[in-house]
């Protein structure tokens, strides 16, 4: 999740994502992604809590699912030029996931990042075979450079979260969760940044479980959109900004959230930090700050399950520096 630039992708029309779309994505990518484990946990005295351990996915986050689905679906539809490949504007988790998926599928990947991008991230992108283009001082400039590249070459742009294939791919972990728990889940708590993961999971479990989107108080994209009735720009800051730093909820995410009745909950930076440390001290799991938000909601009492309510947490990423745990 870290470092994903959140500019909206104007190259696609907003399309709602359904359970059928997620099922199609699941069939398409299942041979390319890991079926990540589910564990039963005791969190804040609640003993009927499952955790989907998605941080063991390829490249350390759920984003590999959407990347594979976007590329494979575009190959099937003839939209991907195999000689040109894909373009991404992200030095973070979206860039890593798409570079990895492209390499595995034999597709060229060009990733645009600002000149100030950490060398370790640039080298990791290159280790997946991506061509890295450095330019500008911020991700807005990297995004514009990527759009110019797409216009000039016909490359397939892979957005961090706001494309139907990306959303449906992310949602495949929700289908796995239902299968792995025999459907014994009433509520799924999931982190929200741009909303791709939240929307995918909500589409996957629609009619079978409800979804609660948990986001930082300092990046309330879902909360603000639900209150105003439309995706709205928000100021972004705080400890989880590297992973949940979208400026607004995606159009696809908002469409699913409103249709499926997703609830929005806010947690503070202090609660996120405490949850991340708690996960390490109790489970020896090193999570990104953003991936800790579902735990924070339970530990802080921001979300209190009803008696007998069966809750699942999506722990979606571990690309973090463990030195401050």
N, C-alpha and C positions, 0 to 999 in steps of 0.2 A: 504493500500500500504506500510505502514511503515515497514522497516526492511526486506524486501524480499531479500533473497540471490539469486544472479543472475547466478550461475553456470549453464551451459547448461545441459539439461537432455539428456543423451546418450541412454536412454532406449526406445526412439521412433524415427522413421524415420520422416524426414520433410515431411509434407503433407500439400498441400495448402488447405485453407478454403474458401468455396464458400457461396453464398447466401442461397443455398439449405441446407448447413450444419447448418447455423444459424437458418433457419426456423425449422429444425428438433430439434435443441436445444431448441428453443422457445416452441415447443409443449411438449417437455420432461420436462422442468423445470417450466413452467408457474404456476403450482399449488404450487410451493415451494418458489418462490421469490415474492417480492413486485413489482407491476407495479408502478414504481416511477413517480411522477408528472412532468409535464412540465409547466413552467411559462414564460410569455412574459415579457421581461425586456428592460429597456432603459440603454444601456451601451455606454459610451463615445459618446453620441449624436446619436447613432444608435438606432432607435426605432423599427426595424424589427428583433429583436434578441430573440430567444427562449433559455431557459436553461433547460436541463434535470437534475432534482434534484436527482441524483443517490446516493448522500450522505445519503439519508434516507433508503437505502437498508439495509437488515440484516447485522449486524456487521459493518455498517458504510461505506462500499465501494461496488463498483461493483463486487468485486471478489467472492461474494457468488454465482453469476450466473455461472461462470466457474467451481466453486467447485461442485455445484449440477450437472452440466452437465457431468463433468468428472466421478463422482461416479455413477450416474444413467446409463450413457452409458456403463460403465465398468460392471455394474451389468447385463445389458441386453445382453452383449456379452460374459458373463461368465468369464471375466478376473479378477473379484474381489472375493477374498476368504473372505466370511463374517466373518470367525473366526479370521482372521488376520487384515483385514481392510486396511487403507491407511497410508502412511507415508508422512510427509512434513518437509522440512527444512526451517522454517521461524517463527520468533517470532512476525512478523508483520501482515499485513493485509491478506496475503495468508494463514498463519497459522490459524488466527482467522476464516477466511471464511471456510476453509476446515474442521476445527474442528466443527464449527457450523453445516455445511451440514452433516457431518458424524453423529453427534448426532441426527439430525432430521431424518436421514435415518436408524438409528440403527446400524451404522457401527463403529467399533473401529478406533480411530485415534491416531497415535503416532507422536509427533512433536519434532523435534530436534532443539535446540537453544544453543548458546554459554553460558558458565557459567556466563558471565557478563550481560546477558539479564536482563532488568529491571524487578523487582519483580512484578510490576503491570501487565506487559504483560504476565508473566508466570502464574499468578493467573487467569487472564482472560481466557487464554487457558484452564486451568484446570476447570474453571467454565463451559466450554462447554463440559466437559467430556473427554478431551484429556489426554493421558499419555505424560507428558513432560520429555524429556531426555536432561539433561544439560551436556555439554561437550565441551572442547576446548575454545579457546580465541576469535575465530572469526567464521563467518558464513561458511567459506570454510571448516572448520573442522566439523561443524554441517552437512553440505551437504554430506561430505564423510561418516560420521556416518550413515546418512539416507540411503545412497546407500548400505552400508554394511548390514543394517537391511533389506532392500529390497531383497538383494541377499540371505540372510539367511532365510528369512521367507516367501517370495513371496508376501509381502505387495504391494499394488498399490501405486506407487509414483505419487503425485500430484504436478506438477511444478507451480511456481508462475505465469508464463505467456507463456511458450513455449511448449504447447501441443495443438493439434488441438481441442480437446474437451474444453479446457480452453478458447481458442480464440473464438470458436463458441458460447460458453456460454456468454462470455462478449459481443459479438455482438448483443445479444438479446435486449439490451437496444436501439440499433439503429433501430431495427424493431419497437419497441414501439414508439420511437420518430417519425418515419414516420407516424404511425397510429394516434398518438396524435395530429399531426400538419396537418393531411390530405395531407401529402406529400409536404407541402409548405416550404420545406427547400432546399436551393441550396448548402450550405456549412456547414460542421460540424467541429468544432474545438475541439480537444481532446488532453489531456496530453499524453506524451510518456515517458515511462521508458524502460521496456523490449519490449514493443510493442504489447502486447496481446490485450489490449483494443482498441488501434488504429486499429489493423488488424481486429478485430471482427466487429467494427463499419464500417470499409471500406468495408468489405465483405457484411455486411447487407444492406448498402445503394448503393452498386455498380450499376452504370447505372441510378441512381436516384439523387444522390448528390455526391459532392466531399468531401474528408476529408483532413483537415490540421492538421498535428501532431505538437504540440507545446511542446518544451522541453527546459530545462535550458541550458544556454551556458556552464555551468560547468558539464553537463552530456549529450553530444550531440550524443546519440547512433544512432538515425535515420539519422540525418544530415551527420554524418561520414559514415554510411553505404551507403547512397545514393551517396555520393561523391566518395567513393572508389569502389562501385559496389558489395559490400559484407559486411556481418556483421563483424565489426572490434572492437576490444577492445578499450575503451576510459578510460581516467582518470575521476574519479567521485568525486565531492565535492559540496559544496554549501548548501543553505538552504533547498533545496528539495531532498537532497541525501537520506533522510530516506524513501522517497516514490518513487522517480524516480531514484534510485541508481543502476540500472542495469549497468553492465560493457559493455554490447553489446546488440544490438537489437536481438531478437529471430529469429531463422531461419523461423518459421512460419510467424512471423510479417513482416519480410523483403520480403518474397515471396508475401504476399498480397499487401504490400505497393508498390512494383514495378509493379505488375500486375494492380492495381487499380489507379496508378498515384497519390499516396498520396504526398502532399507537406509537406516539413519540415520547421518549423520556430523556431528561437531561441529567448529566452527572458532572461534578466539578473536577477540576484538575487534581485537587487533593485526593478525591475519591478514586480517580483513575490511577494515580501513583500508588495509592494504598492497595488497590486491587492487583496491580501488576506485581507488587512486592509480595502480596499474599499468595499469588499463584506460584511464585518462585519458592517461597518458604514452605508451602504446604505440598506442592506437586512437583517442584523442581522443573517448572515450565517457564521458559523465558519468552514472554510475549511482548509484542509491540504495545506501546501505550494505547493505541487505538483499539487493538484486539482485546484489551482488558475491560472495555466499557461494559459488556454484559455482566461480567463479574462485579464490577463496581455498582451496577444497579441493584444487585441482590445484597451485597455487603452493606451498602449504605442505607438500605430500606427505601430507596427511590421506587423500586418495584417490590411489592410484597405479594407472593403467591397466596391464593386462597387455599384453605384446607383441602388437601387431596389433589391440588393442581399439579400436573406433571409438566415440568419446565425443562427446556433444553437451551444450552448456551452454545453459540457458534464462536469458537476461538479461532480466528481467521488468519492470524499472521504472526511470524516470529522473527522477522528481519529487524533485529534490534541489537543495540550494544549492551551486552549483559554486565558491563563493568559497574553500572549504577544500581544494580538490583539489591 
